[in-house]
C-alpha cells in the first residue's frame, strides 16, 4: 500500500528533551534522598510518567500516593520543559518532506496533552499535525500498542499505510505491535530489535527524511 502518514514520538525523537528529562528525574529522586542512576533512567524510557512514578515508588519505597508523586514529578518537568526543549536536529526537514509527499502527520507520545501541544505551539509545528495522541487518550501506555492504534483510527488509515519514528524500545514495541513499519533512532545500536521485523535502525532524523525522499510513495 502507498504510504499515507508519518507518526512521530515526541521526547527523544521530535524533541531534544533528554537533558531535561534526566535533570528532572535526578531532581525528583534527589528530593527523597534517593541516588539516581543512568541505568535506571535509561530503563524508564518509553512508559507514561504515571507508570514511571509507580515504578519508582515501589522500587525506592517513596512516601505518598502515586497521584501526589505524579503531580510533584510533573511540576518539575513542566518548569524545565519550555525553555530547555527544542525540535531535534532534522525534525523540520523530516516534517517538511513528509508534507511535500502529501503525508498526514500524527504525534504519538506518552507525555501529557498540555506538554505535547505546548511544544508544538511554541515551535510553530501545531498547524502541521493532523492528530495528537497523548497519555490522556489511552488506558495503557507504551509498549502497549493502543496509542498507535488510536492514531491510525484518528487518521482513518491502516497500519500498512503508516510509518513511525521512535527512539525507545518501548516505543518501537508499541508501534510494531500495532503492525506499523518503524524507524528506530538508534545511532549507537543499543536497542534489541531482533524480534521485531517491522523495525529498521536509523542514525538520525536526516536518514529518515532521506528515506521519504527515496521511498515516500510506498
C-alpha positions as CSV (number, residue, x, y, z in Angstrom):
1,X,0.0,0.0,0.0
2,X,1.2,3.6,-0.6
3,X,2.5,5.5,2.4
4,X,-0.1,7.9,3.7
5,X,1.1,9.0,7.1
6,X,4.1,9.6,9.3
7,X,3.7,9.1,13.1
8,X,6.2,10.6,15.4
9,X,7.1,10.1,19.0
10,X,7.9,13.3,21.0
11,X,10.6,13.0,23.7
12,X,13.9,11.9,22.2
13,X,12.5,11.8,18.7
14,X,10.9,15.1,17.6
15,X,12.1,16.9,20.7
16,X,15.6,17.3,22.3
17,X,14.1,16.6,25.8
18,X,16.6,14.1,27.1
19,X,18.7,16.6,29.2
20,X,15.5,18.0,30.7
21,X,14.2,14.5,31.5
22,X,17.4,13.4,33.1
23,X,17.7,16.5,35.2
24,X,14.0,16.2,36.2
25,X,14.5,12.5,37.2
26,X,17.5,13.4,39.2
27,X,15.7,16.3,41.0
28,X,12.7,14.1,41.7
29,X,14.6,11.2,43.3
30,X,17.0,13.6,44.9
31,X,14.2,15.3,46.8
32,X,13.7,12.0,48.6
33,X,17.3,11.4,49.2
34,X,17.5,8.7,46.6
35,X,20.6,8.4,44.4
36,X,19.6,8.4,40.7
37,X,21.4,6.2,38.2
38,X,21.9,6.3,34.4
39,X,20.9,2.7,34.0
40,X,17.6,3.2,35.8
41,X,16.8,6.3,33.8
42,X,17.5,4.5,30.6
43,X,15.2,1.6,31.6
44,X,12.4,4.1,32.1
45,X,12.5,5.5,28.5
46,X,9.0,5.0,27.0
47,X,6.3,4.5,29.6
48,X,4.0,7.3,30.7
49,X,5.1,9.5,33.6
50,X,2.4,8.0,35.8
51,X,3.7,4.5,35.2
52,X,7.3,5.7,35.8
53,X,6.2,7.2,39.1
54,X,4.6,3.9,40.1
55,X,7.8,2.0,39.3
56,X,9.9,4.4,41.2
57,X,7.6,4.5,44.2
58,X,7.7,0.7,44.5
59,X,11.4,0.4,43.8
60,X,12.5,3.1,46.2
61,X,9.6,2.9,48.6
62,X,8.8,6.6,48.1
63,X,6.3,8.0,50.6
64,X,3.0,9.4,49.4
65,X,0.2,8.4,47.0
66,X,1.1,7.8,43.3
67,X,-1.1,10.7,42.3
68,X,0.7,13.1,44.5
69,X,4.1,11.9,43.4
70,X,3.0,12.2,39.8
71,X,2.0,15.8,40.4
72,X,5.3,16.5,42.0
73,X,7.3,14.9,39.2
74,X,5.2,16.6,36.5
75,X,5.7,20.0,38.1
76,X,9.5,19.6,38.0
77,X,9.3,18.7,34.3
78,X,6.9,21.5,33.4
79,X,9.2,24.1,35.0
80,X,12.1,23.0,32.8
81,X,10.4,21.9,29.6
82,X,9.5,25.2,27.8
83,X,13.0,26.7,27.9
84,X,15.0,23.5,27.8
85,X,13.5,21.6,24.9
86,X,13.7,22.3,21.2
87,X,13.0,20.4,18.0
88,X,15.6,17.8,17.3
89,X,18.2,18.1,14.6
90,X,16.5,17.1,11.3
91,X,12.9,17.4,12.7
92,X,11.8,20.2,10.4
93,X,13.4,18.6,7.4
94,X,11.6,15.3,8.1
95,X,8.3,17.1,8.6
96,X,8.7,19.3,5.5
97,X,9.5,16.3,3.3
98,X,6.5,14.3,4.7
99,X,4.2,17.3,3.9
100,X,5.8,17.6,0.5
101,X,4.9,14.0,-0.1
102,X,1.3,14.7,0.9
103,X,1.6,12.6,4.1
104,X,-0.5,13.2,7.1
105,X,1.3,13.7,10.4
106,X,0.5,12.5,13.9
107,X,2.3,13.0,17.2
108,X,2.1,9.9,19.4
109,X,3.5,10.4,22.9
110,X,3.5,9.1,26.5
111,X,3.6,12.8,27.6
112,X,0.5,14.7,28.6
113,X,-1.6,16.7,26.2
114,X,-0.6,20.1,27.6
115,X,3.1,19.4,27.4
116,X,2.9,18.0,23.9
117,X,0.6,20.6,22.4
118,X,2.6,23.4,24.1
119,X,5.8,22.1,22.5
120,X,4.1,22.1,19.0
121,X,2.7,25.6,19.5
122,X,5.9,27.1,20.8
123,X,7.8,25.9,17.8
124,X,5.2,26.6,15.1
125,X,4.5,23.0,14.4
126,X,0.9,22.6,15.6
127,X,-0.7,23.5,12.2
128,X,1.3,20.8,10.5
129,X,-0.1,17.9,12.6
130,X,-3.3,16.2,11.8
131,X,-3.6,14.1,15.0
132,X,-2.2,14.2,18.5
133,X,-2.3,11.1,20.8
134,X,-1.2,11.6,24.4
135,X,-1.2,9.9,27.7
136,X,-4.8,11.0,28.3
137,X,-6.0,9.3,25.2
138,X,-5.2,5.7,26.2
139,X,-5.7,3.3,29.1
140,X,-2.3,1.6,28.7
141,X,1.0,3.3,27.7
142,X,3.8,2.1,25.6
143,X,4.9,-0.7,25.0
144,X,1.1,-1.4,24.7
145,X,0.2,-0.7,21.0
146,X,-3.0,1.1,21.9
147,X,-1.6,4.6,21.3
148,X,-0.7,3.8,17.7
149,X,-4.0,2.0,17.1
150,X,-5.7,5.2,18.2
151,X,-3.6,7.3,15.9
152,X,-4.4,5.0,12.9
153,X,-8.1,5.3,13.7
154,X,-8.0,9.1,14.0
155,X,-6.2,9.4,10.7
156,X,-8.6,6.9,9.0
157,X,-5.8,4.7,7.7
158,X,-4.5,1.1,8.3
159,X,-1.1,0.1,9.6
160,X,0.4,-0.7,6.2
161,X,-0.1,2.9,5.2
162,X,1.9,4.4,8.1
163,X,5.5,4.8,9.1
164,X,6.6,5.5,12.7
165,X,9.8,7.1,14.1
166,X,10.6,6.2,17.7
167,X,13.7,6.3,19.9
168,X,12.9,3.9,22.7
169,X,12.5,0.1,22.8
170,X,9.1,0.6,24.5
171,X,8.0,2.9,21.7
172,X,9.3,0.6,18.9
173,X,7.4,-2.3,20.5
174,X,4.2,-0.3,20.7
175,X,4.4,0.7,17.0
176,X,5.4,-2.6,15.6
177,X,2.8,-4.3,17.9
178,X,0.3,-2.2,16.0
179,X,1.7,-3.6,12.8
180,X,3.4,-0.4,11.6
181,X,6.8,-0.2,9.9
182,X,9.0,1.7,12.4
183,X,12.3,3.6,12.2
184,X,14.2,3.2,15.5
185,X,16.5,6.1,16.2
186,X,19.5,4.2,17.4
187,X,22.9,5.6,16.3
188,X,24.7,3.5,19.0
189,X,22.8,0.3,18.2
190,X,21.8,-0.1,21.8
191,X,18.2,-1.3,21.1
192,X,17.5,-5.0,20.7
193,X,15.4,-5.1,17.6
194,X,16.0,-8.7,16.5
195,X,12.5,-10.0,17.3
196,X,10.8,-7.0,15.5
197,X,11.0,-7.5,11.7
198,X,9.0,-4.3,11.1
199,X,11.7,-2.2,12.8
200,X,14.6,-0.7,11.0
201,X,17.5,1.1,12.7
202,X,18.4,4.7,11.5
203,X,21.1,7.0,12.7
204,X,19.0,10.2,12.9
205,X,16.0,12.1,11.5
206,X,18.1,13.1,8.4
207,X,18.3,9.5,7.4
208,X,14.5,9.1,7.9
209,X,14.0,12.2,5.8
210,X,16.2,10.7,3.1
211,X,14.1,7.6,3.1
212,X,11.0,9.6,2.5
213,X,12.7,11.3,-0.4
214,X,13.5,8.0,-2.0
215,X,10.6,5.8,-1.0
216,X,7.8,8.3,0.1
217,X,5.3,6.8,-2.4
218,X,5.2,3.4,-0.8
